[in-house]
């Protein structure tokens, strides 16, 4: 067999920055068997080493398990064609639809890149500053790499436990309006579960809507609805990197694996165009700074010094139709009747938004008591960086 296919794959690999082209880090979980993606990865490694018959064996096994895996069919076609003639590109089948072959090449690139550039064990997404103790997992999505990362809450520190190939909107990310076929960027959470039996075959194994548009999206005039994590039709293993109307789409087997770790109303889903990874020490320092900032807000409220308390609020602040001026008058009137105030914050979560604005979404159970009122409520705040300071631009019940 000619080595042109190996050369093409080698060129694909070296075009990507990162570690050695022979490094593909992810392995199947113990007891779960070899995943389709792992078999595809092994085939790519063997092609790069010019072990074409071994590569073909991996692809045949993959297609036995998942006969609807179109990328695997393309790779098998290349392996067979390369026996007869040199190949000029991946997916070099004659008379093949150019748009479909292009989509499959993009999928191959995304999958190879994910193996080569998987984050190191000591790296944490900047966005997961603090998870509530009852939030067992968090989802972080990198639309630029077509990858969904699943993190476990390991005594307060996020630990990467799995990652999956995913598809986003046909027109990319940064959703602004209904029908723009883009995937939103921001901090969200899973709101409900839609089982397969209640959906058409288009959504595959099920669907998990998220709360787009959130409070900040609405403030920015972003609209639209129906952004889900969902599966694929029964005749399709995976879709191209840009294929949906804005939803995040996984293979059915990956969605089922992910679903085992989703908590309705609790699991955060953070969608980014390019995940920022921090060394554990830097993540810990940033987390500490934000906790101190939140605690200072609490202490200034307890002090009954209204000016100190209101200094934490932005001129852009609004909540339930109240701007900063109305909010300030209300707080001054309320505090005038207080001889003491105590504020406790429990189950704190802090998620930095990956959007264009420097923002942190903070949630907590607020235990408020004073000489004439006591209550407990779940609250959500949006803190926005303004120059050197962080200030609250939205506050309300969660």
Steps between C-alpha positions, in 0.01 A plus 500: 500500500625848422582727796305804375224451754753490782655818361162672490424403858846612609440841340167519680669429831796736471268783400374496857705662779542289809675190611665228291294370209519153650329605823130417527424505869147381558426134571172319540377467856570171671219254442332710231669337200672691224305807393441583133714810539784296646484258206511794259794642690688169479436490127643852459809405700555188286451697178763747617735205554407354160342192658207510262368146545488547878327834452244337273436238767419773753267670254324174418446436871374856543250460216386168642415682823372823341406445135359855481838667576549690173851622576610139549355412158704781344821381668433143385447625144833684512678192633363290215566765234857548620574142394444598140614860463645798685250718685499878476287566804303328774171383356636466147208294370408588140171685446439530875286802607753771581300651786457167680864403457603843629284449810661162565849647465409765758374229734823301456705811576295577811530147634876476438558840658305398811733206558815698440403800712318348793565719809757395756381351829592815696302736274152628588263713291508857624122504509446239774596723793278323750234231479235443763559190710187340351608572142663167425613589148547794264500516121742726311464527122770622261324581173828588328626145557164323468549352846289455811686446829343339807640593842439334834475706820790348690468659846467844346759458225380415146653181362475408132336158471394480133473692175296458183490620141208739443336709227388862526292740292539518122615862528726450799456654845417834668123465460318833485153442365233248414580300189864608457612133518767584759583341835494733803807584706460537876414339833188282498354195671292197404131576558321174418526159336307408185500120457531333164139380501374861498718610208536431130787283378690818403600555867626146550543371856341804666542870568601729787391864460710777656386841628592711198437791500618562857455830686808657343408384149165674539670817623713495184198453274586142408199288425398162365409179676526122486875458553546136597765238551368212290587190298497401134252321270518121499669494157775743608783433745627858515440828322757744355659757733256768378167333432223606740265797525680604820477191720792295630482155338676182614490144376226300670745285693687810624176674597394194699837495677473871576138472615602274787677800653246779437294641787191689390509859623849458641761402242675807359557508124765754401543561128817665370655565161845409638536363853753680719696248705679601820763317705348386827693760702374789284144365511517476879628857531226637274236307690628640829485858370138465392397341828660794682311742276170328576571490872582874497159569342336296778700675773420846362129414498523387863683822594185705422728750326281540192763689300753219547235243405382690190860547381483135389225583246557618145340809346370247245320305774142389453279240664127438463454833326704694757802701391780600739327820613178321597695213658709745705197691631335174600808375684542827688136492611520138612828540687370802688276263696774250587693487824699196385537276191648155457550336160610141451601357161481125444534272196701759310571447131715727283534462124698739287328573171699423184320775308650824376421672829711423808225365721450260790161339569461439874229295667437435870241425766458827690404475868398853598401610849452835671317648797170494307533249212641155425493306172689248291517519120704373209667795328696554178730794428690609189829674583656703217856627488510878465860621479679362806181423690228236489143623548154343501293570188212263579364342816190291548353171606634187337 
